[in-house]
Amino acid sequence: MELGQKGKGRTFKLYHDVPERYKATEHMNEELIRMVKVRIEGLPEEVEKFTEQLEKDGYEFLQKSETYPNRNSVYIRKYVEIKVDDE
């Protein structure tokens, strides 16, 4: 079976058909970097303030997502990837 064909209940997709959020980020392709992915959830002002506080505390962000609204709620969420030091 070739990529892109359907058969036996499975669909095979080419890499360029995969949504961006499922693709490896740039730092993942370069080398193995130890990191933790964190979901920050709260009111918009709180999420922004907490993200800024993490940066002030010296955490290195490899990637920050946009903010996403939670369904039927005033809360939002944001995802950040924080580099883990070997120390």
All heavy atoms as an XYZ file, in Angstrom:
738
protein
N       0.843     -1.173      0.000
C       0.000      0.000      0.000
C       0.891      1.240      0.000
O       1.855      1.311      0.727
C      -0.888     -0.024      1.247
C      -1.835      1.120      1.292
S      -3.071      0.965      2.600
C      -3.848     -0.546      2.143
N       0.550      2.218     -0.790
C       1.342      3.439     -0.888
C       0.807      4.495      0.068
O      -0.340      4.453      0.482
C       1.288      3.977     -2.322
C       1.966      3.062     -3.312
C       1.954      3.658     -4.700
O       1.915      4.898     -4.793
O       1.982      2.904     -5.658
N       1.672      5.438      0.398
C       1.247      6.536      1.249
C       0.143      7.320      0.576
O       0.170      7.540     -0.626
C       2.431      7.465      1.544
C       3.500      6.904      2.459
C       4.655      7.878      2.565
C       2.940      6.627      3.831
N      -0.820      7.735      1.349
C      -1.918      8.525      0.819
C      -3.107      7.694      0.403
O      -4.169      8.220      0.129
N      -2.953      6.381      0.360
C      -4.066      5.515     -0.006
C      -4.858      5.129      1.228
O      -4.348      5.118      2.346
C      -3.567      4.234     -0.666
C      -3.040      4.415     -2.062
C      -2.688      3.065     -2.652
O      -2.279      2.159     -1.944
N      -2.848      2.938     -3.950
N      -6.109      4.797      1.004
C      -6.940      4.300      2.088
C      -7.089      2.793      1.932
O      -7.110      2.272      0.834
C      -8.325      4.943      2.044
C      -8.330      6.413      2.344
C      -9.730      6.956      2.346
C      -9.707      8.435      2.666
N     -11.042      8.986      2.698
N      -7.179      2.115      3.058
C      -7.381      0.675      2.977
C      -7.461      0.058      4.349
O      -6.775      0.454      5.275
N      -8.336     -0.908      4.492
C      -8.498     -1.662      5.730
C      -8.687     -0.759      6.948
O      -8.104     -0.989      7.998
C      -7.326     -2.604      5.937
C      -7.231     -3.657      4.866
C      -6.226     -4.718      5.219
C      -6.218     -5.770      4.128
N      -5.365     -6.877      4.443
N      -9.470      0.307      6.784
C      -9.797      1.164      7.906
C      -8.701      2.117      8.336
O      -8.830      2.807      9.319
N      -7.607      2.159      7.627
C      -6.519      3.056      7.999
C      -6.251      4.032      6.870
O      -6.362      3.701      5.707
C      -5.245      2.266      8.270
C      -5.376      1.364      9.464
C      -4.053      0.738      9.780
N      -4.204     -0.108     10.945
C      -3.657     -1.284     11.083
N      -2.892     -1.774     10.144
N      -3.836     -1.977     12.180
N      -5.889      5.226      7.223
C      -5.520      6.232      6.236
C      -4.065      6.591      6.461
O      -3.664      6.912      7.571
C      -6.389      7.497      6.378
O      -7.751      7.113      6.248
C      -6.042      8.519      5.320
N      -3.277      6.532      5.433
C      -1.875      6.881      5.525
C      -1.694      8.263      4.919
O      -2.186      8.541      3.834
C      -1.017      5.858      4.763
C      -1.141      4.488      5.337
C      -2.086      3.592      4.873
C      -0.322      4.098      6.380
C      -2.208      2.339      5.415
C      -0.435      2.842      6.936
C      -1.384      1.953      6.454
N      -1.006      9.131      5.638
C      -0.832     10.496      5.163
C       0.636     10.772      4.911
O       1.502     10.223      5.581
C      -1.347     11.495      6.200
C      -2.842     11.471      6.352
C      -3.288     12.610      7.217
C      -4.800     12.678      7.220
N      -5.273     13.902      7.821
N       0.868     11.638      3.970
C       2.219     12.112      3.738
C       2.586     13.115      4.808
O       1.733     13.742      5.417
C       2.315     12.762      2.354
C       2.050     11.827      1.181
C       2.023     12.625     -0.106
C       3.126     10.753      1.106
N       3.882     13.306      5.027
C       4.343     14.202      6.084
C       3.784     15.608      5.902
O       3.397     16.246      6.861
C       5.870     14.234      6.106
C       6.427     15.082      7.210
C       6.412     14.641      8.532
C       6.964     16.333      6.955
C       6.912     15.407      9.562
C       7.473     17.116      7.979
C       7.445     16.646      9.273
O       7.942     17.415     10.285
N       3.697     16.093      4.664
C       3.228     17.459      4.459
C       1.722     17.601      4.712
O       1.212     18.703      4.815
C       3.588     17.970      3.057
C       2.891     17.237      1.951
N       3.416     16.117      1.377
C       1.716     17.466      1.333
C       2.590     15.678      0.432
N       1.553     16.482      0.393
N       0.993     16.491      4.834
C      -0.432     16.546      5.145
C      -0.705     16.586      6.647
O      -1.826     16.799      7.063
C      -1.154     15.324      4.564
C      -1.179     15.345      3.047
O      -1.076     16.446      2.475
O      -1.293     14.267      2.443
N       0.323     16.378      7.457
C       0.162     16.349      8.907
C       0.069     17.786      9.422
O       0.849     18.638      9.021
C       1.366     15.622      9.557
C       1.264     15.654     11.067
C       1.459     14.200      9.044
N      -0.879     18.080     10.313
C      -0.976     19.445     10.864
C       0.317     19.863     11.538
O       1.039     19.041     12.102
C      -2.111     19.328     11.886
C      -2.893     18.138     11.474
C      -1.918     17.201     10.836
N       0.607     21.147     11.496
C       1.854     21.690     12.041
C       2.062     21.319     13.506
O       3.169     21.080     13.936
C       1.882     23.217     11.900
C       2.117     23.697     10.490
C       3.458     23.267      9.918
O       4.468     23.307     10.645
O       3.479     22.879      8.745
N       0.970     21.253     14.289
C       1.136     20.998     15.725
C       1.669     19.603     16.010
O       2.152     19.335     17.104
C      -0.175     21.224     16.462
C      -1.267     20.252     16.107
C      -2.526     20.554     16.916
N      -3.578     19.632     16.604
C      -4.613     19.900     15.843
N      -4.758     21.102     15.338
N      -5.521     18.995     15.596
N       1.597     18.683     15.040
C       2.105     17.330     15.245
C       3.509     17.128     14.692
O       4.107     16.092     14.901
C       1.166     16.300     14.616
C      -0.194     16.268     15.264
C      -1.342     16.454     14.522
C      -0.326     16.075     16.636
C      -2.595     16.438     15.119
C      -1.569     16.054     17.240
C      -2.699     16.225     16.479
O      -3.928     16.220     17.070
N       4.014     18.113     13.957
C       5.351     17.982     13.388
C       6.404     18.327     14.432
O       6.152     19.081     15.367
C       5.508     18.917     12.190
C       4.674     18.489     10.994
C       4.936     19.387      9.823
C       4.090     18.974      8.635
N       4.332     19.837      7.488
N       7.588     17.782     14.268
C       8.696     18.083     15.170
C       9.073     19.550     15.021
O       9.068     20.100     13.931
C       9.890     17.200     14.839
N       9.397     20.189     16.136
C       9.829     21.573     16.080
C      11.300     21.624     15.669
O      11.987     20.609     15.653
C       9.637     22.254     17.446
O      10.327     21.503     18.434
C       8.168     22.340     17.815
N      11.786     22.809     15.339
C      13.153     22.959     14.831
C      14.189     22.382     15.771
O      15.108     21.701     15.361
C      13.452     24.433     14.569
C      12.728     24.985     13.368
C      13.064     26.444     13.138
O      14.159     26.876     13.530
O      12.233     27.142     12.557
N      14.054     22.670     17.076
C      15.059     22.186     18.009
C      15.030     20.663     18.139
O      16.023     20.057     18.485
C      14.918     22.850     19.381
C      13.691     22.459     20.123
N      12.508     23.134     19.965
C      13.461     21.478     21.015
C      11.596     22.569     20.742
N      12.142     21.572     21.391
N      13.903     20.028     17.838
C      13.823     18.571     17.894
C      14.613     17.938     16.751
O      15.140     16.846     16.881
C      12.375     18.113     17.826
C      11.559     18.418     19.041
S       9.881     17.855     18.756
C       9.058     18.449     20.191
N      14.688     18.621     15.633
C      15.385     18.078     14.476
C      16.894     18.246     14.567
O      17.633     17.501     13.945
C      14.878     18.750     13.190
C      13.455     18.353     12.887
O      13.041     17.240     13.186
N      12.698     19.263     12.300
N      17.373     19.228     15.320
C      18.795     19.505     15.380
C      19.544     18.501     16.249
O      20.507     17.907     15.836
C      19.030     20.921     15.899
C      18.541     21.983     14.937
C      18.614     23.371     15.536
O      19.102     23.506     16.673
O      18.174     24.306     14.859
N      19.096     18.336     17.466
C      19.756     17.435     18.399
C      18.783     17.121     19.525
O      17.760     17.773     19.680
C      21.015     18.084     18.973
C      20.731     19.360     19.741
C      21.982     20.021     20.288
O      22.726     20.600     19.495
O      22.181     19.943     21.501
N      19.130     16.111     20.306
C      18.284     15.762     21.429
C      18.517     16.757     22.557
O      19.618     16.884     23.076
C      18.604     14.346     21.916
C      17.755     13.836     23.061
C      16.287     13.786     22.656
C      18.218     12.463     23.484
N      17.486     17.498     22.896
C      17.566     18.492     23.964
C      16.581     18.071     25.039
O      15.433     17.761     24.756
C      17.207     19.900     23.439
C      18.225     20.342     22.415
C      17.120     20.889     24.581
C      17.913     21.681     21.778
N      17.051     18.078     26.269
C      16.167     17.727     27.373
C      15.240     18.906     27.649
O      15.693     20.024     27.841
C      16.990     17.371     28.598
C      17.811     16.117     28.364
C      18.598     15.727     29.557
N      17.728     15.754     30.744
C      18.164     15.619     31.968
N      19.440     15.464     32.191
N      17.341     15.656     32.999
N      13.942     18.631     27.658
C      12.979     19.697     27.884
C      11.739     19.137     28.550
O      11.502     17.951     28.550
C      12.623     20.396     26.577
C      11.931     19.560     25.557
S      10.161     19.692     25.718
C       9.627     18.717     24.341
N      10.955     20.062     29.113
C       9.679     19.740     29.722
C       8.632     20.611     29.049
O       8.839     21.811     28.867
C       9.695     20.051     31.241
C       8.336     19.834     31.855
C      10.736     19.213     31.941
N       7.517     19.998     28.660
C       6.428     20.771     28.067
C       5.399     21.030     29.167
O       4.954     20.107     29.833
C       5.795     20.009     26.907
C       4.804     20.840     26.127
C       4.435     20.170     24.827
C       3.622     21.108     23.980
N       3.377     20.585     22.650
N       5.038     22.305     29.337
C       4.159     22.720     30.423
C       2.913     23.385     29.842
O       3.010     24.208     28.942
C       4.888     23.714     31.364
C       3.970     24.173     32.484
C       6.161     23.099     31.914
N       1.776     23.028     30.392
C       0.512     23.683     30.021
C       0.180     24.659     31.140
O       0.013     24.270     32.297
C      -0.598     22.653     29.871
C      -1.954     23.271     29.613
C      -2.994     22.184     29.463
N      -4.325     22.745     29.464
C      -5.376     22.132     28.945
N      -5.255     20.944     28.400
N      -6.561     22.698     28.981
N       0.066     25.934     30.789
C      -0.282     26.974     31.751
C      -1.733     27.351     31.490
O      -2.092     27.676     30.361
C       0.635     28.206     31.598
C       2.101     27.785     31.718
C       0.280     29.263     32.616
C       3.081     28.863     31.319
N      -2.545     27.294     32.518
C      -3.964     27.547     32.349
C      -4.446     28.516     33.410
O      -4.055     28.420     34.573
C      -4.736     26.220     32.459
C      -6.177     26.308     32.100
C      -6.827     24.926     32.057
O      -6.131     23.916     32.243
O      -8.032     24.883     31.853
N      -5.276     29.468     33.018
C      -5.823     30.434     33.958
C      -6.456     31.598     33.232
O      -6.706     31.537     32.028
N      -6.684     32.673     33.973
C      -7.193     33.894     33.357
C      -6.096     34.501     32.488
O      -4.900     34.316     32.770
C      -7.629     34.884     34.436
C      -8.836     34.450     35.278
C      -9.035     35.404     36.442
C     -10.086     34.369     34.417
N      -6.455     35.222     31.428
C      -5.440     35.739     30.494
C      -4.316     36.523     31.171
O      -3.144     36.324     30.854
C      -6.255     36.633     29.554
C      -7.626     36.058     29.570
C      -7.818     35.531     30.960
N      -4.674     37.400     32.127
C      -3.642     38.204     32.799
C      -2.713     37.319     33.626
O      -1.509     37.550     33.681
C      -4.280     39.252     33.724
C      -5.366     40.091     33.104
C      -6.734     39.412     33.141
O      -7.152     38.861     34.173
O      -7.395     39.434     32.091
N      -3.281     36.304     34.285
C      -2.491     35.414     35.125
C      -1.523     34.571     34.302
O      -0.375     34.361     34.692
C      -3.408     34.498     35.941
C      -4.245     35.233     36.959
C      -5.305     34.346     37.585
O      -5.625     33.288     37.015
O      -5.822     34.721     38.652
N      -1.993     34.081     33.168
C      -1.141     33.262     32.298
C       0.031     34.090     31.789
O       1.179     33.643     31.807
C      -1.962     32.669     31.122
C      -1.060     32.048     30.075
C      -2.963     31.655     31.647
N      -0.241     35.313     31.364
C       0.823     36.186     30.860
C       1.814     36.519     31.963
O       3.023     36.476     31.764
C       0.187     37.455     30.289
C       0.697     37.993     28.998
C       1.323     37.017     28.039
O       0.639     36.155     27.484
O       2.546     37.138     27.825
N       1.298     36.847     33.139
C       2.157     37.194     34.269
C       3.032     36.009     34.679
O       4.223     36.161     34.940
C       1.287     37.648     35.448
C       2.064     38.151     36.638
C       1.114     38.653     37.720
C       1.882     39.120     38.932
N       1.003     39.581     39.999
N       2.459     34.813     34.731
C       3.211     33.625     35.121
C       4.287     33.287     34.092
O       5.414     32.941     34.451
C       2.263     32.434     35.308
C       2.943     31.219     35.841
C       3.303     31.149     37.172
C       3.220     30.145     35.013
C       3.936     30.019     37.683
C       3.854     29.022     35.510
C       4.211     28.948     36.840
N       3.963     33.420     32.803
C       4.943     33.163     31.740
C       6.109     34.134     31.854
O       7.278     33.732     31.756
C       4.271     33.292     30.351
O       3.140     32.432     30.297
C       5.229     32.922     29.247
N       5.814     35.415     32.093
C       6.871     36.413     32.269
C       7.722     36.111     33.498
O       8.940     36.266     33.481
C       6.263     37.809     32.391
C       5.674     38.326     31.097
C       4.887     39.619     31.283
O       4.872     40.175     32.412
O       4.282     40.074     30.293
N       7.083     35.636     34.574
C       7.816     35.310     35.797
C       8.771     34.132     35.570
O       9.891     34.125     36.078
C       6.845     34.990     36.938
C       7.515     34.799     38.281
C       8.235     36.052     38.746
O       7.679     37.145     38.704
N       9.462     35.899     39.197
N       8.345     33.162     34.810
C       9.235     32.040     34.484
C      10.480     32.523     33.747
O      11.596     32.083     34.037
C       8.500     30.991     33.633
C       7.494     30.104     34.350
C       6.748     29.236     33.344
C       8.166     29.237     35.396
N      10.285     33.449     32.800
C      11.426     34.001     32.061
C      12.348     34.786     32.983
O      13.571     34.666     32.902
C      10.943     34.879     30.908
C      10.417     34.082     29.735
C      10.004     34.966     28.581
O       9.146     35.839     28.788
O      10.553     34.766     27.484
N      11.767     35.585     33.897
C      12.581     36.357     34.842
C      13.379     35.456     35.773
O      14.477     35.794     36.183
C      11.686     37.279     35.676
C      11.171     38.473     34.935
C      10.287     39.314     35.835
C       9.654     40.453     35.067
N       8.692     41.212     35.892
N      12.810     34.288     36.099
C      13.485     33.339     36.983
C      14.606     32.577     36.282
O      15.277     31.764     36.902
C      12.478     32.353     37.578
C      11.555     33.009     38.597
O      11.850     34.131     39.054
O      10.524     32.389     38.930
N      14.783     32.826     34.986
C      15.909     32.237     34.271
C      15.608     30.981     33.480
O      16.528     30.339     32.970
N      14.348     30.607     33.366
C      14.011     29.439     32.564
C      14.124     29.788     31.086
O      13.665     30.842     30.653
C      12.605     28.941     32.878
C      12.503     28.339     34.261
C      11.998     29.087     35.322
C      12.930     27.047     34.506
C      11.912     28.549     36.595
C      12.846     26.498     35.773
C      12.340     27.254     36.815
O      12.264     26.731     38.070
N      14.739     28.891     30.336
C      14.924     29.119     28.901
C      13.800     28.433     28.132
O      13.629     27.216     28.202
C      16.270     28.557     28.446
C      16.539     28.779     26.982
C      17.859     28.183     26.539
O      18.690     27.829     27.394
O      18.049     28.059     25.318
N      13.025     29.233     27.417
C      11.932     28.697     26.616
C      12.459     28.290     25.249
O      13.076     29.079     24.548
C      10.815     29.727     26.421
C      10.023     30.024     27.667
C       9.523     31.285     27.891
C       9.766     29.052     28.606
C       8.786     31.575     29.025
C       9.032     29.321     29.749
C       8.533     30.582     29.951
N      12.178     27.060     24.885
C      12.502     26.600     23.539
C      11.382     26.975     22.577
O      11.618     27.233     21.408
C      12.715     25.083     23.532
C      13.847     24.582     24.421
C      13.837     23.074     24.488
C      15.184     25.090     23.906
N      10.163     26.992     23.113
C       9.014     27.328     22.278
C       7.865     27.789     23.167
O       7.667     27.274     24.267
C       8.584     26.110     21.470
C       7.478     26.387     20.500
C       7.163     25.160     19.655
O       7.623     24.067     19.926
N       6.367     25.353     18.637
N       7.110     28.777     22.686
C       5.895     29.238     23.354
C       4.766     29.206     22.338
O       4.926     29.663     21.213
C       6.042     30.674     23.849
C       6.884     30.832     25.072
C       6.749     32.217     25.671
C       7.594     33.196     24.905
N       7.664     34.517     25.532
N       3.633     28.670     22.740
C       2.490     28.637     21.830
C       1.691     29.930     21.952
O       1.910     30.732     22.851
C       1.587     27.446     22.153
O       0.848     27.704     23.338
N       0.765     30.083     21.067
C      -0.216     31.154     21.183
C      -1.143     30.787     22.335
O      -1.112     29.680     22.848
C      -1.024     31.275     19.885
C      -0.194     31.632     18.672
C       0.420     33.015     18.790
O      -0.267     33.928     19.286
O       1.585     33.165     18.407
N      -2.003     31.693     22.732
C      -2.988     31.362     23.752
C      -4.220     30.776     23.081
O      -4.603     31.184     21.984
C      -3.378     32.602     24.574
O      -3.881     33.600     23.693
C      -2.191     33.137     25.343
N      -4.818     29.798     23.748
C      -6.011     29.134     23.235
C      -7.128     29.271     24.259
O      -6.901     29.064     25.447
C      -5.751     27.637     23.005
C      -4.643     27.352     22.030
C      -3.373     27.011     22.490
C      -4.858     27.421     20.666
C      -2.354     26.741     21.603
C      -3.837     27.156     19.773
C      -2.589     26.817     20.248
O      -1.578     26.554     19.364
N      -8.335     29.601     23.824
C      -9.449     29.692     24.778
C      -9.927     28.287     25.165
O      -9.903     27.368     24.350
C     -10.530     30.429     23.988
C     -10.221     30.141     22.556
C      -8.733     29.974     22.477
N     -10.325     28.139     26.424
C     -10.962     26.895     26.849
C     -12.445     26.983     26.521
O     -13.038     28.053     26.587
C     -10.774     26.668     28.346
C      -9.363     26.251     28.679
O      -8.568     25.926     27.808
N      -9.048     26.265     29.959
N     -13.052     25.863     26.197
C     -14.466     25.860     25.851
C     -15.329     26.218     27.058
O     -15.080     25.752     28.158
C     -14.880     24.477     25.353
C     -14.331     24.166     24.003
C     -14.888     22.864     23.518
N     -13.919     22.296     22.586
C     -13.762     21.025     22.362
N     -14.485     20.147     22.996
N     -12.863     20.609     21.504
N     -16.330     27.016     26.814
C     -17.327     27.384     27.839
C     -16.675     27.889     29.123
O     -17.088     27.528     30.219
C     -18.230     26.187     28.151
C     -18.943     25.681     26.927
O     -19.357     26.466     26.073
N     -19.083     24.379     26.808
N     -15.629     28.690     28.981
C     -14.897     29.157     30.147
C     -14.229     30.495     29.851
O     -13.982     30.830     28.704
C     -13.839     28.119     30.517
O     -13.037     28.569     31.568
N     -13.904     31.232     30.909
C     -13.164     32.476     30.745
C     -11.660     32.214     30.737
O     -10.871     33.106     30.470
C     -13.501     33.489     31.863
C     -14.947     33.907     31.774
C     -13.166     32.935     33.228
N     -11.260     30.974     31.039
C      -9.845     30.625     31.123
C      -9.238     30.379     29.752
O      -9.927     30.029     28.795
C      -9.651     29.387     31.995
C     -10.094     29.595     33.414
C     -11.228     28.969     33.901
C      -9.385     30.432     34.269
C     -11.651     29.169     35.205
C      -9.793     30.643     35.579
C     -10.923     30.002     36.031
O     -11.333     30.206     37.325
N      -7.920     30.580     29.686
C      -7.167     30.286     28.463
C      -6.050     29.326     28.827
O      -5.785     29.064     29.998
C      -6.567     31.564     27.833
C      -5.556     32.207     28.798
C      -7.654     32.544     27.420
C      -4.670     33.225     28.140
N      -5.370     28.798     27.814
C      -4.227     27.936     28.049
C      -3.111     28.292     27.087
O      -3.351     28.820     26.003
C      -4.595     26.464     27.934
C      -5.058     26.049     26.555
C      -5.626     24.633     26.581
N      -5.952     24.167     25.257
C      -7.048     24.471     24.582
N      -7.942     25.267     25.121
N      -7.254     24.000     23.383
N      -1.899     28.022     27.513
C      -0.708     28.285     26.713
C       0.276     27.160     27.002
O       0.387     26.700     28.142
C      -0.114     29.633     27.119
C       1.096     30.054     26.343
C       1.589     31.403     26.849
C       1.925     32.258     25.651
N       2.271     33.617     26.018
N       0.975     26.714     25.985
C       1.952     25.650     26.146
C       3.349     26.222     25.969
O       3.593     26.995     25.048
C       1.713     24.542     25.113
C       0.342     23.919     25.227
C      -0.730     24.410     24.487
C       0.111     22.866     26.089
C      -1.996     23.850     24.593
C      -1.141     22.294     26.207
C      -2.189     22.785     25.456
O      -3.434     22.245     25.570
N       4.252     25.832     26.853
C       5.647     26.264     26.731
C       6.555     25.043     26.872
O       6.240     24.106     27.604
C       6.038     27.333     27.795
C       5.259     28.610     27.574
C       5.824     26.838     29.197
N       7.650     25.065     26.129
C       8.674     24.040     26.260
C       9.860     24.687     26.945
O      10.405     25.679     26.461
C       9.074     23.486     24.892
C       7.962     22.701     24.246
C       8.343     22.161     22.880
O       9.506     22.327     22.455
O       7.460     21.579     22.234
N      10.244     24.144     28.099
C      11.316     24.705     28.911
C      12.506     23.770     28.874
O      12.380     22.559     29.112
C      10.846     24.916     30.361
C       9.658     25.877     30.391
C      11.990     25.430     31.222
C       9.026     26.021     31.754
N      13.668     24.332     28.583
C      14.895     23.543     28.524
C      15.284     23.111     29.941
O      15.245     23.902     30.873
C      16.026     24.364     27.903
C      17.292     23.591     27.699
C      18.318     24.421     26.974
C      19.586     23.612     26.775
N      20.597     24.374     26.063
N      15.656     21.845     30.078
C      16.081     21.306     31.365
C      17.608     21.312     31.406
O      18.258     20.749     30.519
C      15.557     19.858     31.560
C      16.086     19.280     32.859
C      14.041     19.841     31.542
N      18.156     21.977     32.424
C      19.614     22.012     32.574
C      20.099     20.696     33.157
O      19.403     20.056     33.951
C      20.038     23.162     33.506
C      19.849     24.521     32.858
O      19.866     24.588     31.612
O      19.676     25.508     33.590
N      21.307     20.316     32.795
C      21.890     19.086     33.332
C      22.345     19.268     34.771
O      22.644     18.302     35.456
C      23.077     18.649     32.463
C      22.604     18.185     31.096
O      21.449     17.753     30.991
O      23.404     18.246     30.142
N      22.404     20.493     35.234
C      22.887     20.776     36.590
C      21.824     20.556     37.625
O      20.699     20.754     37.510
C      23.397     22.210     36.667
C      24.515     22.450     35.696
C      24.879     23.932     35.620
O      24.320     24.744     36.363
O      25.717     24.252     34.797
